[in-house]
């Protein structure tokens, strides 16, 4: 996996960052995009990711976030309600820090850029600067979209679609002129697209829309490969917004209900994302990396 260039949009936290590091370890030159300039957290250390809606470019269980939901696991977030708050602050244009992200102890260096993936001008400036891209990974989300359908605010749901679906589509369109003919696009959806969990109709619509892009784009853009990855409950920095004891109790409860009997790490899902991005025989496929959540009553 040498002389390949990867771009991970939403690659400064969680699944996106884990994927970027894995691709770099395997020999690729990896660029990551986040909205707000900040240092990348070294592997194995706690992130200082702020609360939902402020930071954390990578999705988690429901892939389009929300606040903790009372009545579920003692006030802990219900599956599909919490996860992947995308930064709401906008970078004032696509800029670079001028240094590679990640100290030597982080392994191979990542090249950081700061831009809003939903802004055609900002993300377009980043891809223009990079040049040819072999593997595009889009791992963007938002902090809204969860809740009972009768209580969902339509304006809020539109914002949630902007933060994830439209940001995915905008990033793909901006990157297309720069994708290698043998390249790939990998989109990150979520188990909420098919798990039928109460209170996740908005999230299911958003993630279903993202994952519905995969098959038609795989045909339309061939030989560029297009795949998706659908994570379930993942222990990412987003959860640092919730007190540690409450988070531990919630994860223990959810682990008992999952067929795998464990909550995934960002690195678990990154292995699947890397497979989708790099395997030359895989296209038009959504890989379900959810620990069996779609099979369980959560």
C-alpha positions in Angstrom: 0.0 0.0 0.0 2.7 2.5 -1.1 2.5 5.7 -3.0 -1.3 6.0 -2.3 -3.0 9.2 -1.1 -6.0 9.1 1.2 -8.3 11.9 2.2 -10.3 11.4 5.4 -12.9 14.2 5.8 -14.0 14.1 9.4 -10.6 12.6 10.2 -9.6 14.5 13.3 -11.5 12.3 15.8 -13.1 8.9 16.4 -13.6 6.5 13.6 -12.2 9.0 11.0 -9.0 9.5 12.9 -8.6 5.8 13.6 -9.0 5.1 9.9 -6.5 7.8 8.9 -3.9 6.4 11.3 -4.5 2.8 10.0 -4.1 3.9 6.4 -0.9 5.8 7.3 0.5 2.8 9.1 0.0 0.8 5.9 2.0 3.2 3.9 -0.4 5.7 2.5 0.0 9.5 2.5 -3.0 10.6 4.6 -4.7 14.0 4.7 -7.3 14.6 7.3 -9.9 17.4 7.3 -11.6 18.9 10.4 -13.6 22.0 10.9 -11.8 23.6 13.8 -8.0 23.7 14.1 -6.9 21.7 17.1 -4.2 19.1 17.8 -4.9 15.5 17.2 -5.2 13.3 20.3 -2.4 10.7 20.5 -3.6 7.1 20.3 -4.7 5.7 23.7 -5.2 9.1 25.3 -8.6 10.6 26.2 -9.8 13.3 23.8 -10.7 16.8 24.9 -13.6 16.7 22.4 -16.3 19.1 23.6 -19.9 18.3 24.0 -22.2 17.4 21.1 -22.5 20.0 18.5 -19.1 21.4 19.2 -16.5 18.9 18.0 -15.9 15.3 17.0 -16.0 14.9 13.3 -16.7 11.1 13.4 -20.0 9.4 14.0 -20.8 7.0 16.7 -23.8 4.8 17.5 -26.7 6.7 15.8 -24.4 8.6 13.6 -26.2 11.9 13.9 -26.1 12.6 17.5 -28.3 14.2 20.0 -28.4 14.8 23.7 -28.8 12.1 26.3 -32.3 10.7 26.4 -34.0 10.4 29.8 -35.5 7.1 30.6 -32.9 5.0 28.8 -30.3 3.4 30.9 -30.7 5.8 33.8 -30.4 8.9 31.7 -27.7 7.6 29.4 -28.1 8.1 25.7 -30.3 5.6 23.9 -28.9 3.7 21.0 -29.0 5.9 17.9 -29.5 9.0 19.9 -26.0 9.8 20.8 -23.2 9.9 18.4 -20.9 11.8 16.2 -21.4 15.4 17.0 -19.9 17.3 14.1 -18.2 20.6 14.9 -20.5 23.5 14.4 -17.9 26.2 14.2 -16.8 27.0 10.7 -13.2 27.5 9.7 -12.8 30.8 7.9 -11.8 29.1 4.7 -9.7 26.0 4.0 -6.4 26.5 5.7 -3.5 24.4 6.9 -1.5 24.5 10.1 1.7 24.3 8.2 2.8 21.2 10.1 2.0 17.5 10.0 -0.4 16.3 12.6 0.8 13.7 15.1 4.0 13.6 17.0 6.4 10.7 16.3 4.8 8.6 19.1 1.5 8.7 17.1 3.1 6.7 14.3 3.1 7.9 10.7 2.3 11.6 10.4 -1.1 12.8 9.2 -1.4 16.0 7.1 -4.1 18.3 8.6 -6.5 20.7 6.8 -9.2 22.7 8.3 -12.5 23.2 6.4 -16.2 22.6 6.5 -17.0 19.5 4.4 -20.5 20.9 3.7 -19.0 24.1 2.1 -18.1 23.6 -1.6 -15.6 26.4 -1.6 -13.8 25.2 1.5 -13.6 21.5 0.8 -12.9 22.3 -2.9 -9.8 24.4 -1.9 -8.5 21.4 0.2 -8.8 18.9 -2.6 -7.3 21.3 -5.1 -4.3 21.6 -2.8 -3.9 17.8 -2.4 -4.2 16.9 -6.1 -4.9 13.2 -7.0 -6.7 11.2 -4.3 -6.7 7.4 -4.3 -9.0 6.8 -1.3 -11.7 9.3 -0.1 -13.3 8.5 3.2 -16.2 10.7 4.3 -16.9 10.5 8.1 -19.0 13.5 8.8 -22.1 13.8 11.1 -24.1 16.2 13.1 -25.4 16.6 16.6 -29.1 16.6 15.9 -31.8 14.3 14.4 -32.8 12.0 17.3 -36.1 11.9 19.1 -39.8 10.7 18.8 -41.2 11.7 15.5 -44.0 13.7 17.0 -41.5 15.9 18.8 -39.0 16.4 16.0 -38.6 20.0 14.8 -38.5 20.0 11.1 -36.0 22.8 11.0 -33.7 20.8 13.3 -34.0 17.8 11.0 -33.1 19.9 8.0 -29.9 21.0 9.9 -29.2 17.4 10.7 -29.4 16.5 7.0 -27.2 19.4 6.2 -24.6 18.2 8.7 -24.4 14.7 7.4 -26.2 13.9 4.1 -25.5 17.1 2.3 -22.0 17.3 3.7 -21.2 13.8 2.4 -22.6 14.7 -1.0 -20.8 18.1 -1.2 -17.5 16.4 -0.3 -17.9 13.7 -2.9 -18.7 16.2 -5.6 -15.7 18.4 -4.7 -13.4 15.4 -4.7 -14.6 13.7 -7.9 -12.3 15.6 -10.4 -9.3 14.6 -8.3 -10.1 10.9 -7.7 -7.8 8.4 -9.4 -9.5 6.1 -12.0 -8.7 3.1 -9.7 -9.7 5.1 -6.6 -12.5 4.6 -4.1 -15.1 6.5 -2.1 -16.2 5.2 1.3 -19.2 6.8 3.1 -20.0 6.2 6.8 -23.6 5.6 7.6 -25.0 3.9 10.7 -27.0 1.0 12.1 -30.0 3.4 12.6 -30.6 3.1 8.9 -32.0 -0.4 9.4 -32.3 -1.2 13.1 -35.9 0.1 13.7 -35.0 1.6 17.1 -37.8 3.9 18.5 -36.8 7.5 18.6 -34.4 7.2 15.6 -36.7 7.9 12.6 -34.9 11.1 11.8 -31.5 9.4 12.1 -32.7 6.5 10.1 -33.7 8.9 7.3 -30.4 10.6 7.3 -28.2 7.5 7.4 -30.6 5.7 5.0 -30.1 8.6 2.5 -26.3 8.4 2.9 -26.2 4.6 2.4 -28.6 4.8 -0.5 -26.0 6.7 -2.5 -23.6 3.7 -2.5 -25.1 1.4 -5.1 -26.1 3.9 -7.8 -22.8 5.8 -7.4 -20.8 2.5 -7.7 -22.4 2.0 -11.2 -22.3 5.7 -12.2 -18.7 6.3 -11.2 -17.2 2.9 -12.2 -14.3 2.0 -12.2 -14.1 4.2 -9.1 -15.3 2.0 -6.3 -18.0 3.2 -3.9 -18.8 1.5 -0.6 -20.3 2.3 2.8 -19.7 1.3 6.4 -22.5 1.1 8.9 -21.2 1.2 12.5 -23.3 0.6 15.6 -22.4 1.5 19.2 -18.8 2.7 19.2 -16.7 4.1 22.0 -15.4 7.3 20.5 -14.5 10.7 22.0 -18.0 11.9 21.5 -18.9 10.1 24.7 -16.5 12.2 26.8 -19.5 14.7 27.0 -21.2 12.2 29.4 -19.9 11.5 32.9 -17.5 8.5 33.0 -19.6 6.4 35.4 -22.8 7.0 33.5 -21.0 6.2 30.3 -19.5 3.0 31.7 -23.0 1.8 33.0 -24.6 2.5 29.7 -21.9 0.6 27.7 -22.2 -2.3 30.1 -26.0 -2.5 29.6 -25.6 -2.2 25.8 -22.9 -4.8 25.7 -25.2 -7.4 27.4 -27.7 -6.9 24.5 -25.3 -7.1 21.6 -24.5 -10.4 20.0 -20.7 -9.6 20.3 -21.2 -8.8 24.0 -18.9 -5.8 23.6 -19.0 -2.1 22.6 -16.8 -1.5 19.5 -13.7 0.7 19.5 -13.0 3.2 16.8 -10.1 1.0 15.7 -12.5 -2.0 15.2 -14.6 0.1 12.7 -11.5 1.6 11.1 -10.4 -1.9 10.0 -13.6 -2.3 8.1 -13.4 1.2 6.6 -9.8 0.5 5.4 -11.1 -2.7 3.8 -13.8 -0.9 2.0 -11.4 1.8 0.8 -8.6 -0.4 -0.4 -10.0 -3.8 -1.6 -10.0 -3.7 -5.3 -12.8 -6.3 -5.6 -15.3 -4.5 -3.3 -17.9 -2.0 -4.6 -21.5 -1.1 -4.2 -21.5 -2.6 -0.7 -22.5 -1.4 2.7 -20.5 -3.3 5.3 -22.3 -3.6 8.6 -19.8 -3.2 11.4 -22.4 -2.9 14.2 -21.6 -5.8 16.6 -24.9 -7.3 15.6 -26.9 -4.3 16.8 -29.3 -4.7 13.9 -30.2 -8.1 15.2 -30.8 -7.1 18.8 -33.6 -5.4 20.7 -31.8 -2.3 21.9 
